[in-house]
Amino acid sequence: MVVFAPVAISTVKVQIDNVYIGEAVHSSGPLYVLEWDPFHYIGGLHKMVVQAVVSVHTQLNLIS
């Protein structure tokens, strides 16, 4: 997965069809990886949700 955020990302969580698959591991730059078995999802359409969680200690200055 390629995950971008304006602040530091602490974790990236992945769900497929409302089932938690695991936490992706930071590889380099915006790239996060998670091993999964695509054979569980051969037929039909599926929904993948990727949730990027930012650090609670990160401060955002969004005043323009």
Distance bins in CASP14 RR format, pairs under 12 A and 6 or more apart:
PFRMAT RR
TARGET T0000
AUTHOR 0000-0000-0000
RMODE 2
METHOD distances of the structure
MODEL  1
1 9 0 0 0 0 0 1 0 0 0 0 0
1 12 1 0 0 1 0 0 0 0 0 0 0
1 13 0 0 0 0 0 1 0 0 0 0 0
1 14 1 0 0 1 0 0 0 0 0 0 0
1 21 0 0 0 0 0 1 0 0 0 0 0
1 22 0 0 0 0 0 1 0 0 0 0 0
1 23 0 0 0 0 0 1 0 0 0 0 0
1 24 1 0 1 0 0 0 0 0 0 0 0
1 25 0 0 0 0 0 1 0 0 0 0 0
1 26 0 0 0 0 0 1 0 0 0 0 0
1 27 0 0 0 0 1 0 0 0 0 0 0
1 29 0 0 0 0 0 1 0 0 0 0 0
1 30 0 0 0 0 1 0 0 0 0 0 0
1 31 1 0 0 1 0 0 0 0 0 0 0
1 32 1 0 1 0 0 0 0 0 0 0 0
1 33 1 0 0 1 0 0 0 0 0 0 0
1 34 1 0 0 1 0 0 0 0 0 0 0
1 36 0 0 0 0 0 1 0 0 0 0 0
1 48 0 0 0 0 1 0 0 0 0 0 0
1 49 0 0 0 0 0 1 0 0 0 0 0
1 50 1 0 1 0 0 0 0 0 0 0 0
1 51 0 0 0 0 0 1 0 0 0 0 0
1 52 0 0 0 0 1 0 0 0 0 0 0
2 9 0 0 0 0 0 1 0 0 0 0 0
2 12 0 0 0 0 0 1 0 0 0 0 0
2 24 0 0 0 0 0 1 0 0 0 0 0
2 26 0 0 0 0 0 1 0 0 0 0 0
2 27 0 0 0 0 0 1 0 0 0 0 0
2 28 0 0 0 0 0 1 0 0 0 0 0
2 29 0 0 0 0 1 0 0 0 0 0 0
2 30 1 0 1 0 0 0 0 0 0 0 0
2 31 1 0 1 0 0 0 0 0 0 0 0
2 32 1 0 0 1 0 0 0 0 0 0 0
2 33 0 0 0 0 0 1 0 0 0 0 0
2 50 0 0 0 0 1 0 0 0 0 0 0
2 52 0 0 0 0 0 1 0 0 0 0 0
3 9 1 0 0 1 0 0 0 0 0 0 0
3 10 0 0 0 0 0 1 0 0 0 0 0
3 11 0 0 0 0 0 1 0 0 0 0 0
3 12 1 0 1 0 0 0 0 0 0 0 0
3 13 0 0 0 0 0 1 0 0 0 0 0
3 14 0 0 0 0 0 1 0 0 0 0 0
3 24 1 0 0 1 0 0 0 0 0 0 0
3 25 0 0 0 0 0 1 0 0 0 0 0
3 26 0 0 0 0 1 0 0 0 0 0 0
3 27 0 0 0 0 0 1 0 0 0 0 0
3 29 0 0 0 0 1 0 0 0 0 0 0
3 30 1 0 1 0 0 0 0 0 0 0 0
3 31 0 0 0 0 1 0 0 0 0 0 0
3 32 1 0 1 0 0 0 0 0 0 0 0
3 33 0 0 0 0 0 1 0 0 0 0 0
3 34 0 0 0 0 0 1 0 0 0 0 0
3 50 1 0 0 1 0 0 0 0 0 0 0
3 51 0 0 0 0 1 0 0 0 0 0 0
3 52 1 0 1 0 0 0 0 0 0 0 0
3 53 0 0 0 0 0 1 0 0 0 0 0
3 54 0 0 0 0 0 1 0 0 0 0 0
4 12 0 0 0 0 0 1 0 0 0 0 0
4 29 0 0 0 0 1 0 0 0 0 0 0
4 30 1 0 1 0 0 0 0 0 0 0 0
4 31 0 0 0 0 0 1 0 0 0 0 0
4 32 0 0 0 0 0 1 0 0 0 0 0
4 50 0 0 0 0 0 1 0 0 0 0 0
4 52 0 0 0 0 1 0 0 0 0 0 0
4 54 0 0 0 0 0 1 0 0 0 0 0
5 11 0 0 0 0 0 1 0 0 0 0 0
5 12 0 0 0 0 1 0 0 0 0 0 0
5 29 0 0 0 0 0 1 0 0 0 0 0
5 30 0 0 0 0 1 0 0 0 0 0 0
5 32 0 0 0 0 0 1 0 0 0 0 0
5 50 0 0 0 0 0 1 0 0 0 0 0
5 51 0 0 0 0 0 1 0 0 0 0 0
5 52 1 0 1 0 0 0 0 0 0 0 0
5 53 0 0 0 0 1 0 0 0 0 0 0
5 54 1 0 1 0 0 0 0 0 0 0 0
5 55 0 0 0 0 0 1 0 0 0 0 0
5 58 0 0 0 0 1 0 0 0 0 0 0
5 60 0 0 0 0 0 1 0 0 0 0 0
6 30 0 0 0 0 0 1 0 0 0 0 0
6 52 0 0 0 0 0 1 0 0 0 0 0
6 54 0 0 0 0 1 0 0 0 0 0 0
6 58 0 0 0 0 1 0 0 0 0 0 0
6 59 0 0 0 0 0 1 0 0 0 0 0
6 60 1 0 0 1 0 0 0 0 0 0 0
6 61 0 0 0 0 1 0 0 0 0 0 0
6 62 0 0 0 0 1 0 0 0 0 0 0
7 52 0 0 0 0 1 0 0 0 0 0 0
7 53 0 0 0 0 0 1 0 0 0 0 0
7 54 1 0 1 0 0 0 0 0 0 0 0
7 55 1 0 0 1 0 0 0 0 0 0 0
7 56 0 0 0 0 0 1 0 0 0 0 0
7 57 0 0 0 0 1 0 0 0 0 0 0
7 58 1 0 1 0 0 0 0 0 0 0 0
7 59 0 0 0 0 1 0 0 0 0 0 0
7 60 1 0 0 1 0 0 0 0 0 0 0
7 61 0 0 0 0 0 1 0 0 0 0 0
7 62 0 0 0 0 0 1 0 0 0 0 0
8 26 0 0 0 0 0 1 0 0 0 0 0
8 29 0 0 0 0 0 1 0 0 0 0 0
8 30 0 0 0 0 0 1 0 0 0 0 0
8 52 0 0 0 0 0 1 0 0 0 0 0
8 53 0 0 0 0 0 1 0 0 0 0 0
8 54 1 0 0 1 0 0 0 0 0 0 0
8 55 1 0 1 0 0 0 0 0 0 0 0
8 56 0 0 0 0 0 1 0 0 0 0 0
8 57 0 0 0 0 1 0 0 0 0 0 0
8 58 1 0 1 0 0 0 0 0 0 0 0
8 59 0 0 0 0 0 1 0 0 0 0 0
8 60 0 0 0 0 0 1 0 0 0 0 0
9 23 0 0 0 0 0 1 0 0 0 0 0
9 24 0 0 0 0 1 0 0 0 0 0 0
9 25 0 0 0 0 0 1 0 0 0 0 0
9 26 1 0 0 1 0 0 0 0 0 0 0
9 29 0 0 0 0 0 1 0 0 0 0 0
9 30 0 0 0 0 1 0 0 0 0 0 0
9 31 0 0 0 0 0 1 0 0 0 0 0
9 32 0 0 0 0 1 0 0 0 0 0 0
9 50 0 0 0 0 0 1 0 0 0 0 0
9 51 0 0 0 0 0 1 0 0 0 0 0
9 52 1 0 1 0 0 0 0 0 0 0 0
9 53 1 0 0 1 0 0 0 0 0 0 0
9 54 1 0 1 0 0 0 0 0 0 0 0
9 55 1 0 0 1 0 0 0 0 0 0 0
9 58 0 0 0 0 1 0 0 0 0 0 0
10 23 0 0 0 0 0 1 0 0 0 0 0
10 24 0 0 0 0 0 1 0 0 0 0 0
10 26 0 0 0 0 1 0 0 0 0 0 0
10 32 0 0 0 0 0 1 0 0 0 0 0
10 51 0 0 0 0 0 1 0 0 0 0 0
10 52 0 0 0 0 1 0 0 0 0 0 0
10 53 1 0 1 0 0 0 0 0 0 0 0
10 54 1 0 0 1 0 0 0 0 0 0 0
10 55 1 0 1 0 0 0 0 0 0 0 0
10 56 0 0 0 0 1 0 0 0 0 0 0
10 57 0 0 0 0 1 0 0 0 0 0 0
10 58 0 0 0 0 1 0 0 0 0 0 0
11 22 0 0 0 0 1 0 0 0 0 0 0
11 23 1 0 1 0 0 0 0 0 0 0 0
11 24 0 0 0 0 1 0 0 0 0 0 0
11 25 0 0 0 0 1 0 0 0 0 0 0
11 26 0 0 0 0 1 0 0 0 0 0 0
11 32 0 0 0 0 1 0 0 0 0 0 0
11 34 0 0 0 0 0 1 0 0 0 0 0
11 50 0 0 0 0 0 1 0 0 0 0 0
11 51 0 0 0 0 1 0 0 0 0 0 0
11 52 1 0 0 1 0 0 0 0 0 0 0
11 53 1 0 1 0 0 0 0 0 0 0 0
11 54 0 0 0 0 1 0 0 0 0 0 0
11 55 0 0 0 0 1 0 0 0 0 0 0
11 56 0 0 0 0 0 1 0 0 0 0 0
12 21 0 0 0 0 0 1 0 0 0 0 0
12 22 0 0 0 0 1 0 0 0 0 0 0
12 23 1 0 0 1 0 0 0 0 0 0 0
12 24 1 0 1 0 0 0 0 0 0 0 0
12 25 0 0 0 0 1 0 0 0 0 0 0
12 26 1 0 0 1 0 0 0 0 0 0 0
12 27 0 0 0 0 0 1 0 0 0 0 0
12 30 0 0 0 0 0 1 0 0 0 0 0
12 31 0 0 0 0 0 1 0 0 0 0 0
12 32 1 0 1 0 0 0 0 0 0 0 0
12 33 0 0 0 0 1 0 0 0 0 0 0
12 34 1 0 0 1 0 0 0 0 0 0 0
12 49 0 0 0 0 0 1 0 0 0 0 0
12 50 1 0 0 1 0 0 0 0 0 0 0
12 51 1 0 0 1 0 0 0 0 0 0 0
12 52 1 0 1 0 0 0 0 0 0 0 0
12 53 1 0 0 1 0 0 0 0 0 0 0
12 54 0 0 0 0 0 1 0 0 0 0 0
13 19 0 0 0 0 0 1 0 0 0 0 0
13 20 1 0 0 1 0 0 0 0 0 0 0
13 21 0 0 0 0 1 0 0 0 0 0 0
13 22 1 0 0 1 0 0 0 0 0 0 0
13 23 1 0 1 0 0 0 0 0 0 0 0
13 24 1 0 0 1 0 0 0 0 0 0 0
13 25 0 0 0 0 0 1 0 0 0 0 0
13 32 0 0 0 0 0 1 0 0 0 0 0
13 34 0 0 0 0 1 0 0 0 0 0 0
13 48 0 0 0 0 0 1 0 0 0 0 0
13 49 0 0 0 0 1 0 0 0 0 0 0
13 50 1 0 0 1 0 0 0 0 0 0 0
13 51 1 0 1 0 0 0 0 0 0 0 0
13 52 0 0 0 0 1 0 0 0 0 0 0
13 53 1 0 0 1 0 0 0 0 0 0 0
14 20 1 0 0 1 0 0 0 0 0 0 0
14 21 1 0 1 0 0 0 0 0 0 0 0
14 22 1 0 1 0 0 0 0 0 0 0 0
14 23 1 0 0 1 0 0 0 0 0 0 0
14 24 1 0 1 0 0 0 0 0 0 0 0
14 25 0 0 0 0 0 1 0 0 0 0 0
14 32 0 0 0 0 1 0 0 0 0 0 0
14 33 0 0 0 0 0 1 0 0 0 0 0
14 34 1 0 1 0 0 0 0 0 0 0 0
14 35 0 0 0 0 0 1 0 0 0 0 0
14 36 1 0 0 1 0 0 0 0 0 0 0
14 47 0 0 0 0 0 1 0 0 0 0 0
14 48 1 0 0 1 0 0 0 0 0 0 0
14 49 1 0 0 1 0 0 0 0 0 0 0
14 50 1 0 1 0 0 0 0 0 0 0 0
14 51 1 0 0 1 0 0 0 0 0 0 0
14 52 0 0 0 0 0 1 0 0 0 0 0
14 53 0 0 0 0 0 1 0 0 0 0 0
15 21 1 0 0 1 0 0 0 0 0 0 0
15 22 0 0 0 0 1 0 0 0 0 0 0
15 23 0 0 0 0 0 1 0 0 0 0 0
15 24 0 0 0 0 0 1 0 0 0 0 0
15 34 0 0 0 0 0 1 0 0 0 0 0
15 36 0 0 0 0 0 1 0 0 0 0 0
15 46 0 0 0 0 0 1 0 0 0 0 0
15 47 0 0 0 0 1 0 0 0 0 0 0
15 48 1 0 0 1 0 0 0 0 0 0 0
15 49 1 0 1 0 0 0 0 0 0 0 0
15 50 0 0 0 0 1 0 0 0 0 0 0
15 51 1 0 0 1 0 0 0 0 0 0 0
16 22 0 0 0 0 1 0 0 0 0 0 0
16 34 0 0 0 0 0 1 0 0 0 0 0
16 36 1 0 0 1 0 0 0 0 0 0 0
16 37 0 0 0 0 0 1 0 0 0 0 0
16 38 0 0 0 0 1 0 0 0 0 0 0
16 40 0 0 0 0 1 0 0 0 0 0 0
16 41 1 0 0 1 0 0 0 0 0 0 0
16 45 0 0 0 0 0 1 0 0 0 0 0
16 46 1 0 1 0 0 0 0 0 0 0 0
16 47 1 0 0 1 0 0 0 0 0 0 0
16 48 1 0 1 0 0 0 0 0 0 0 0
16 49 1 0 0 1 0 0 0 0 0 0 0
16 50 0 0 0 0 1 0 0 0 0 0 0
17 36 0 0 0 0 0 1 0 0 0 0 0
17 40 0 0 0 0 1 0 0 0 0 0 0
17 41 1 0 0 1 0 0 0 0 0 0 0
17 43 0 0 0 0 0 1 0 0 0 0 0
17 44 0 0 0 0 0 1 0 0 0 0 0
17 45 0 0 0 0 1 0 0 0 0 0 0
17 46 1 0 1 0 0 0 0 0 0 0 0
17 47 1 0 1 0 0 0 0 0 0 0 0
17 48 0 0 0 0 1 0 0 0 0 0 0
17 49 0 0 0 0 1 0 0 0 0 0 0
18 46 0 0 0 0 0 1 0 0 0 0 0
18 47 1 0 0 1 0 0 0 0 0 0 0
18 48 0 0 0 0 0 1 0 0 0 0 0
18 49 0 0 0 0 1 0 0 0 0 0 0
19 36 0 0 0 0 0 1 0 0 0 0 0
19 40 0 0 0 0 1 0 0 0 0 0 0
19 41 0 0 0 0 0 1 0 0 0 0 0
19 46 0 0 0 0 0 1 0 0 0 0 0
19 47 0 0 0 0 0 1 0 0 0 0 0
19 48 0 0 0 0 0 1 0 0 0 0 0
19 49 0 0 0 0 0 1 0 0 0 0 0
20 34 0 0 0 0 0 1 0 0 0 0 0
20 36 0 0 0 0 0 1 0 0 0 0 0
20 48 0 0 0 0 0 1 0 0 0 0 0
20 49 0 0 0 0 1 0 0 0 0 0 0
20 50 0 0 0 0 0 1 0 0 0 0 0
20 51 0 0 0 0 0 1 0 0 0 0 0
21 34 1 0 0 1 0 0 0 0 0 0 0
21 35 0 0 0 0 1 0 0 0 0 0 0
21 36 1 0 1 0 0 0 0 0 0 0 0
21 37 0 0 0 0 1 0 0 0 0 0 0
21 38 0 0 0 0 0 1 0 0 0 0 0
21 40 0 0 0 0 1 0 0 0 0 0 0
21 41 0 0 0 0 0 1 0 0 0 0 0
21 46 0 0 0 0 0 1 0 0 0 0 0
21 47 0 0 0 0 0 1 0 0 0 0 0
21 48 0 0 0 0 1 0 0 0 0 0 0
21 49 0 0 0 0 1 0 0 0 0 0 0
21 50 0 0 0 0 1 0 0 0 0 0 0
21 51 0 0 0 0 0 1 0 0 0 0 0
22 32 0 0 0 0 0 1 0 0 0 0 0
22 33 0 0 0 0 0 1 0 0 0 0 0
22 34 1 0 0 1 0 0 0 0 0 0 0
22 35 0 0 0 0 1 0 0 0 0 0 0
22 36 0 0 0 0 1 0 0 0 0 0 0
22 48 0 0 0 0 0 1 0 0 0 0 0
22 49 0 0 0 0 0 1 0 0 0 0 0
22 50 0 0 0 0 0 1 0 0 0 0 0
22 51 0 0 0 0 0 1 0 0 0 0 0
23 32 0 0 0 0 1 0 0 0 0 0 0
23 33 0 0 0 0 0 1 0 0 0 0 0
23 34 1 0 0 1 0 0 0 0 0 0 0
23 35 0 0 0 0 0 1 0 0 0 0 0
23 36 0 0 0 0 0 1 0 0 0 0 0
23 50 0 0 0 0 0 1 0 0 0 0 0
23 51 0 0 0 0 1 0 0 0 0 0 0
23 52 0 0 0 0 0 1 0 0 0 0 0
23 53 0 0 0 0 1 0 0 0 0 0 0
24 30 0 0 0 0 0 1 0 0 0 0 0
24 31 0 0 0 0 1 0 0 0 0 0 0
24 32 1 1 0 0 0 0 0 0 0 0 0
24 33 1 0 0 1 0 0 0 0 0 0 0
24 34 1 0 1 0 0 0 0 0 0 0 0
24 35 0 0 0 0 1 0 0 0 0 0 0
24 36 0 0 0 0 1 0 0 0 0 0 0
24 48 0 0 0 0 0 1 0 0 0 0 0
24 50 1 0 0 1 0 0 0 0 0 0 0
24 51 0 0 0 0 1 0 0 0 0 0 0
24 52 0 0 0 0 1 0 0 0 0 0 0
24 53 0 0 0 0 0 1 0 0 0 0 0
25 31 0 0 0 0 1 0 0 0 0 0 0
25 32 1 0 0 1 0 0 0 0 0 0 0
25 33 1 0 1 0 0 0 0 0 0 0 0
25 34 1 0 0 1 0 0 0 0 0 0 0
25 35 0 0 0 0 1 0 0 0 0 0 0
26 32 1 0 1 0 0 0 0 0 0 0 0
26 33 0 0 0 0 1 0 0 0 0 0 0
26 34 0 0 0 0 0 1 0 0 0 0 0
26 52 0 0 0 0 0 1 0 0 0 0 0
27 33 1 0 1 0 0 0 0 0 0 0 0
27 34 0 0 0 0 0 1 0 0 0 0 0
30 52 0 0 0 0 0 1 0 0 0 0 0
32 50 0 0 0 0 1 0 0 0 0 0 0
32 51 0 0 0 0 0 1 0 0 0 0 0
32 52 0 0 0 0 1 0 0 0 0 0 0
32 53 0 0 0 0 0 1 0 0 0 0 0
34 48 0 0 0 0 0 1 0 0 0 0 0
34 50 0 0 0 0 1 0 0 0 0 0 0
36 46 0 0 0 0 0 1 0 0 0 0 0
36 48 0 0 0 0 1 0 0 0 0 0 0
36 50 0 0 0 0 0 1 0 0 0 0 0
38 46 0 0 0 0 1 0 0 0 0 0 0
38 48 0 0 0 0 0 1 0 0 0 0 0
40 46 0 0 0 0 1 0 0 0 0 0 0
41 47 0 0 0 0 0 1 0 0 0 0 0
41 48 0 0 0 0 1 0 0 0 0 0 0
52 58 0 0 0 0 0 1 0 0 0 0 0
54 60 0 0 0 0 1 0 0 0 0 0 0
END
